[in-house]
Amino acid sequence: MKKIFRKIHLWLSVPFGLIITLVCFSGAMLVFENEVNEWFRRDLYYVETVKESPLPMDKLLEKVATTLPDSVSVTGVSISSDPGRAYQVSLSKPRRASLYVDQYTGEVKGKSERSGFFMFMFRMHRWLLDSMNPGNEGIFWGKMIVGVSTLLLVFVLISGIVIWWPRTRKALKNSLKITATKGWRRFWYDLHVAGGMYALIFLLAMALTGLTWSFPWYRTAFYKVFGVEVQQRAAQGHEQKSDAQKRDTKLAAHREKKREGNEVRKGERSRRPENNHSDMYSVTSPFVYWQEIYDKLRRQNPEYKQISISSGTASVSFNRFGNQRASDRYSFNTDNGEFTETSLYQHQDKSGKIRGWIYSVHVGNWGGMFTRILTFIAALLGAALPLTGYYLWIKRLIKVRK
């Protein structure tokens, strides 16, 4: 039986080993992307001076809107519980575009852009640097190659355990040791065997979750294991897209109205927000009641990590272990600021929960910084396993020839 698995392990590893190395290494580089960016670009993510209170949100966002081209509008804002972090303001286009704004002065600090290094690593990890343009057959070859390599990695890991799993507890203890004093071949052998055992669970978790982005048939089966139909997910995505389109249409209409010079009649002012800002909201402002909504959610959720608000919707996320994309969702009436619907995370459908769990497990942040460090180490070991395997295989070929 072991001979069969040795052949499977070898002949799957040899042609796809280098691709597995590239995918694992690029994945490891992405684990701490946010921390590295904030370390080198602290002036973008943090304000210079923390004052007693930020500007009223409607005034702040209107000020940001005046700096934008006519074709671009503000669609939302994300506010951290850390008063020193700048507000992240979402834009209508391009896709996922946003700005960082000093909430105390209204200064636009800069765009949220992925650095060249991390963009390179992301494209390597997801598409093997492919352009994401389908070939003549309509196939995204880079994405396909990464998916096939990841799928084969699962079989390589399982076959490796069958080959090297010891029969006794004493042998297992020796197999988990990495010796650096008995020559290079012994060191690479120990790193290959022991490193694979140490990283096995994390590599399997990353591979099995990562495959959901590669193959629709796998994603359907994976979701079905947890009792979720993919059709529900697609329908929810369509609803979200429709809501976004409605929001963008509303904001675009507001900006068009503003350009034409329509003025608000005197006396058409809404009630003051609950935090007693001296300025009143304008009835025609698309950001009406956003400050009030934020103040309400902040009081209701004192342990929040981030509050995000857009036209008619809001969400509150928390710094807890588990699904790092978990959030409580709210809908509110844009005419009077009253909440119309509340959807707590614990009551949300399985489809939304499983997507967040897949991402959290794949990137390793489900257990906080500790699991992220373990994921980083496991991904580096995953990148090293094919290289150590090549070394041992070549040494064996040389030995056989001699």
C-alpha angles and dihedrals in degrees: 000000000000091000090058092049091047090058092046090048093049101043094046093047100047099061097034102031097098092049090051089051092052094046094048095044094048089047090053090052091055096053095084098028095124094049093048092048092049091048094055098032102038090140089064099048100037134051122239097231129020109218131193095267136359125241117278106275096236091053092045095050093043088054090052091047091058089061093055129088116259091253093056125070138180111260104174150342133227120206124195124214087236106089089206094062118092121242115259110222117198121218132209093238153063097031113279092357118158143165132218113230132189101238093202098053105018091238115153103229098190148286125301101244132163112240119245093249095052092042088054091049092047093051089047092050097046107028107011088245091303116152092239089238112132117243126235089285092052092251125136096223099191092050090045094051092049090049094049091047091050091049091050089048088065091056092044092054094047093047090048091056091049090051100045106026105120123230098223135047091240092053089048090054091052092046091058093057123096112206121199099176101068102067136284096282092055091046093052091045092052091046091051096048102033094036090053092051094048094048097037100101095044094045092050091048092050093045096046093048094041091057090068088074093049108050128031092205091054092046090052092050093044093052092045090057087063093044097256125131116216090221089068090054092050092048091051090050090052091051091049090049091050091050091050091050091051091049093049091048091052094048092046090053090052093052091047089052090050093051092052089059101244109166129208114249116246113263094027095118129134125228120285118267117254094253088067098237109179092231120078128221119256113234092225096048113112087217095060112145094003091120091048092049091050093049092050094049092045091054093046093048110036091168095055122140098199138356119205124192132187134159106310097347139076138176136198122206127191135211096243136133118262124034103026091193093057114124142159112243130212137186123203138186109255091207098059107007094242118145111248101179138016123197113184117201093242090058098044123112122270093248095067093042097051093050090056092046092050091054094044093050093044095054093036100236096120091100099037126244094336095061091042090057090048090048091050092051092044092051091051090049088049089055091049098048097074091046093051089044091054090050093052092044094051092046089052092050090051091049092050092050092051 
